[in-house]
Amino acid sequence: MNVLVTGGAGFIGSHTVDALLAAGHAVTVVDDLSTGVRANVNDAAILEQVDVRDAVVLDGVVRRARPDVVMAFAGRVDVRHSIEDPVQDASTNVLGSLNTFSVGARHGAGRLIFASTGGALYGEVHAPADERSPIRLLSPYGVAKYAAEQYLAWVSRQFGVACTTLRYANVYGPRQNAAQEAGVVAVFLRRMLDGDPLVINGDGLQTRDFVYVQDVVRANLLAMTSPAGTYNIGTGASTSVEDLVALCTALHGSVAVVQHRQAVAGEVRDSVLDAGLAAEQMGWRPLWALEDGLRQTLEWFVGQAESGRHA
Ligand SMILES: NC(=O)c1ccc[n+]([C@@H]2O[C@H](COP(=O)([O-])OP(=O)(O)OC[C@H]3O[C@@H](n4cnc5c(N)ncnc54)[C@H](O)[C@@H]3O)[C@@H](O)[C@H]2O)c1
């Protein structure tokens, strides 16, 4: 199939592009390289350096690429950035996503797949949230992602296109950008390797559902042929930030210096997803244990440090 991947120079997008190419698909990447990097983009993919907010240019790219499937990963991932600059967050996460959906549908794509979020939609949860759990939007990022989901549903009705929303938990793995506050695993590993203290916002007892990027990639590819719908993609396991620090330092064989800062308003305290529907409808289950995924991620960060590159 012809697959168009927006955000394909980023963390999740670039791994997905690699897997699509390995499965024999032809891939066009659309990315403005604002947080993604060219080096992430597989040489076998076509890279179009385009801002998804530019409807006219995007239209030309999609018309040429004639994708069967559009995967919309381009976005701002940083909740704190969304609090500081909600307008900029919305311009990419709402308008950029809407452009992508409507241009894809107008040019005949049969399937649209959107990268949404579980944590920022369900808010505080004390048991794994499934897709019917109440939506509690605590940050502009959550508002924008939820708005984009609603636009996707509208595009699906308007154009009769099969649309799938994947609500990821906290994704981690090689290539995650440590310069963005969003990826706590990447931030911790980078700082650990640089010998810098690990900064924990709040008491460290806040919990997250960490899902390895290769598990997310498998979900993205399964979504191309599974029944359309909205699916959580997470492990169902809660890990505290304090436990994450302990796991990272044990793998690295070092003792981390930890500093505590004030908790950030707008960030949820506990977040964990029930991915039972994805298991039932898509045949998806997480296969990576946290420790194994962290080991792979650490190895990648060590390799980056040794080659003088900074993620
Ligand atoms: N990483 C996570 O834990 C997580 C969790 C839930 C949802 N998501 C969603 O998954 C998607 C990918 O996230 P990621 O972690 O790979 O982040 P990332 O920052 O590595 O990737 C995003 C990519 O989008 C590109 N981009 C940003 N704005 C753009 C624009 N206006 N036009 C074109 N390209 C643009 C960036 O250059 C980058 O390559 C995002 O939509 C994010 O909201 C991520």
The ligand as a MOL file (V3000), in Angstrom:
LIG
                    3D

  0  0  0     0  0            999 V3000
M  V30 BEGIN CTAB
M  V30 COUNTS 44 48 0 0 0
M  V30 BEGIN ATOM
M  V30 1 N 5.2740 9.9860 22.9300 0
M  V30 2 C 4.1760 9.6970 23.6230 0
M  V30 3 O 4.2390 9.1990 24.7490 0
M  V30 4 C 2.8030 9.9560 23.0170 0
M  V30 5 C 1.6850 9.6190 23.7780 0
M  V30 6 C 0.4120 9.8650 23.2490 0
M  V30 7 C 0.2930 10.4110 21.9830 0
M  V30 8 N 1.3940 10.7460 21.2800 0 CHG=1
M  V30 9 C 1.2050 11.3400 19.9520 0
M  V30 10 O 1.9700 10.6490 18.9960 0
M  V30 11 C 2.4090 11.5370 17.9830 0
M  V30 12 C 3.9140 11.3930 17.7840 0
M  V30 13 O 4.5700 11.7230 18.9970 0
M  V30 14 P 6.1420 11.5130 19.2050 0
M  V30 15 O 6.3350 11.1520 20.6230 0
M  V30 16 O 6.6880 10.6730 18.1350 0 CHG=-1
M  V30 17 O 6.6460 13.0230 19.0720 0
M  V30 18 P 7.7920 13.6590 18.1370 0
M  V30 19 O 7.9160 15.0950 18.5650 0
M  V30 20 O 9.0140 12.8290 18.1580 0
M  V30 21 O 7.1290 13.5580 16.7030 0
M  V30 22 C 6.2510 14.5280 16.1900 0
M  V30 23 C 6.7010 14.8260 14.7830 0
M  V30 24 O 5.7780 15.7650 14.2090 0
M  V30 25 C 6.5270 16.7550 13.5100 0
M  V30 26 N 5.7190 17.9770 13.4870 0
M  V30 27 C 5.3600 18.7560 14.5420 0
M  V30 28 N 4.6110 19.7900 14.1140 0
M  V30 29 C 4.4900 19.6490 12.7670 0
M  V30 30 C 3.8430 20.3910 11.7600 0
M  V30 31 N 3.1480 21.5060 12.0450 0
M  V30 32 N 3.9280 19.9600 10.4760 0
M  V30 33 C 4.6130 18.8310 10.1640 0
M  V30 34 N 5.2570 18.0830 11.0750 0
M  V30 35 C 5.1950 18.4940 12.3710 0
M  V30 36 C 7.8100 16.9120 14.3050 0
M  V30 37 O 8.8790 17.4810 13.5470 0
M  V30 38 C 8.0920 15.4700 14.7030 0
M  V30 39 O 8.8670 14.8060 13.7260 0
M  V30 40 C 1.9880 12.9450 18.4180 0
M  V30 41 O 0.8160 13.2950 17.7430 0
M  V30 42 C 1.6970 12.7760 19.9000 0
M  V30 43 O 0.7390 13.6940 20.3790 0
M  V30 44 C 2.6560 10.5250 21.7660 0
M  V30 END ATOM
M  V30 BEGIN BOND
M  V30 1 1 1 2
M  V30 2 2 2 3
M  V30 3 1 2 4
M  V30 4 1 4 5
M  V30 5 2 4 44
M  V30 6 2 5 6
M  V30 7 1 6 7
M  V30 8 2 7 8
M  V30 9 1 8 9
M  V30 10 1 8 44
M  V30 11 1 9 10
M  V30 12 1 9 42
M  V30 13 1 10 11
M  V30 14 1 11 12
M  V30 15 1 11 40
M  V30 16 1 12 13
M  V30 17 1 13 14
M  V30 18 2 14 15
M  V30 19 1 14 16
M  V30 20 1 14 17
M  V30 21 1 17 18
M  V30 22 2 18 19
M  V30 23 1 18 20
M  V30 24 1 18 21
M  V30 25 1 21 22
M  V30 26 1 22 23
M  V30 27 1 23 24
M  V30 28 1 23 38
M  V30 29 1 24 25
M  V30 30 1 25 26
M  V30 31 1 25 36
M  V30 32 1 26 27
M  V30 33 1 26 35
M  V30 34 2 27 28
M  V30 35 1 28 29
M  V30 36 1 29 30
M  V30 37 2 29 35
M  V30 38 1 30 31
M  V30 39 2 30 32
M  V30 40 1 32 33
M  V30 41 2 33 34
M  V30 42 1 34 35
M  V30 43 1 36 37
M  V30 44 1 36 38
M  V30 45 1 38 39
M  V30 46 1 40 41
M  V30 47 1 40 42
M  V30 48 1 42 43
M  V30 END BOND
M  V30 END CTAB
M  END
